[in-house]
């Protein structure tokens, strides 16, 4: 019984330490800065958004308790706007997918869209 209490205490301590440590984590610099230099015609912007871990968070409105700021890169076609815009999101690999040399496919999507006048 005593060992069970110690185990429960240690698990609770571990969880609380992780929660405290997460406040000190600094956000990583966005790889989109590298991409904007590679493409040469983009604008880095920040979009206010929210995050939630499940559908119920959206239905119950809990997502409003977790605001985040998302980095985005908009590339514009030549000419005078306004332009339609197409949002291309990364998958679970993060925004680095757009800058890694082996994922050239992601960057190759930009030129045809710009040629069609789509930002």
TAGISUL-V241628 format. One record per pair of residues at least 4 apart in sequence whose C-alpha atoms are under 8 Angstrom apart, sorted by the first residue. I is the first residue (numbers start at 1). J is the second residue. Records with the same first field share a line. If there is no record, write none. Layout:
I=J / J
//
This chain:
1=5
2=6
3=7
4=8
5=9
6=10
7=11
8=12
9=13
10=14
11=15
12=16
13=17
14=18
15=19
16=20
17=21
18=22
19=23
20=24
21=25
30=71 / 95
31=35 / 95 / 96 / 99
32=36 / 44 / 71 / 72 / 73 / 95 / 96 / 98 / 99
33=37 / 44
34=38 / 99
35=39 / 98 / 99
36=40 / 41 / 42 / 43 / 44 / 73
41=75 / 76
42=73 / 74 / 75 / 76
43=73 / 74 / 75
44=71 / 72 / 73 / 74
45=71 / 72 / 73 / 74
46=69 / 70 / 71 / 72
47=69 / 70 / 71 / 72
48=67 / 68 / 69 / 70
49=67 / 68 / 69 / 70
50=63 / 64 / 66 / 67 / 68 / 69
51=63 / 66 / 67 / 68
52=57 / 58 / 62 / 63 / 66
53=57
54=58
55=59
56=60
57=61 / 62 / 63
58=62 / 63
62=66
63=67
74=119
75=114 / 119
76=83 / 114 / 118 / 119
77=83 / 114 / 115 / 117 / 118 / 119
78=114 / 117
83=117 / 118 / 119
84=117 / 118 / 119
85=118 / 119
86=118 / 119
90=94 / 95 / 97 / 98
93=97
95=99
96=100
97=103 / 106
98=103 / 104 / 106 / 107
99=103 / 104 / 107
100=104
103=107
104=108
105=109
106=110
108=112
109=113
110=114
111=115
112=116
113=117 / 118 / 119
114=118 / 119
//
